[in-house]
Amino acid sequence: MLNVSCIQRFSIGDGPGIRTTVFLKGCNLRCPWCHNPENLSPSPQTLSYPRIGKTVSYGVWMETEQIVREVMEDEPFYRADGGGVTLSGGEPMLQPEGAAKLALALKERDVPLLIDTAGSVPWSAFERMAGLAQMYYYDIKTADAALYRGVIGAAPGLVVGNLRRLIANGEVVHARVPLIPGFNLTEPDCAGIVGLLRDAGVKYVDLLPFHRLGSGKYATMGLDYPYRDTLPPTEAAVERFAEIFRRDFTVTIE
């Protein structure tokens, strides 16, 4: 079984082609800019939006067969343009047994699976997924170990070690780098991340400029949003930092 937050159809930003994204509940990190705060806790939650008269519930345990039936309703779209299913969160690799069972069921149906992870889990979680994923989206927040521990709550050695092992095992990995003002958006910060990724053998980098699209969820949940007054970086600034990454990688800006 998997603790599912929601299943989102017709996703075009969660991997190649048209995809169905299965968001899982629960995350062991606490990125202060997170735009899916409803997925941090593994417990069920209901968010109410009085301005639009809408209430949304997140979190239900689902059997593999239930999830497969639902995502296979979109099979024609996967076949038409090379899409598939994305497993996101939260942190999907915190539920490795259920994730591997779903991945195997999709592989048997020839449906590509993408895993979106921050990598701060035991390597044994990734071992369960060996050969079952089309690719990994792998978040790298910073090259500063103290920031990784103190701000994000991750074990930097574990994150980087898992990244290296995935690539060494021949998995297709896209490093995902959020560009966060006041956290990692300086030339030295970006240069440090470039060095980390280059040493790990990364070839593809997706840059994710900061946005505030999830800020309304914090208010609904009664949480403080530390980045409520932070402006997204300008296109010119993003392009300037992207050039630092383009020296070593194939870069996509999302």
Number of C-alpha atoms within 10 A of each C-alpha: 17 23 21 25 25 18 17 14 16 16 17 13 11 21 23 17 19 23 28 28 27 22 25 29 31 25 20 17 19 14 16 13 19 22 18 16 23 26 25 19 14 19 14 17 16 12 16 14 13 9 6 7 7 9 10 10 13 20 22 18 14 13 15 18 12 11 16 16 10 13 20 17 11 18 19 11 17 20 15 10 12 14 26 30 32 27 26 24 27 27 24 27 30 21 16 19 15 19 22 21 19 22 28 18 16 21 16 10 12 12 22 21 25 26 28 26 22 27 26 24 20 14 17 11 18 17 12 17 18 14 15 21 22 18 18 24 25 21 20 22 22 24 21 14 13 14 16 20 13 11 14 17 15 23 17 22 12 15 20 19 14 22 26 17 15 20 17 12 10 10 17 18 23 22 23 24 21 21 24 21 15 9 13 20 19 15 12 11 16 20 15 16 20 22 13 17 23 14 11 18 15 20 16 19 26 21 18 15 19 21 19 16 10 16 20 14 18 19 13 14 14 8 12 11 19 12 18 14 8 14 12 16 16 11 9 9 13 18 12 12 18 20 12 14 23 14 10 16 18 13 19 15 13 10
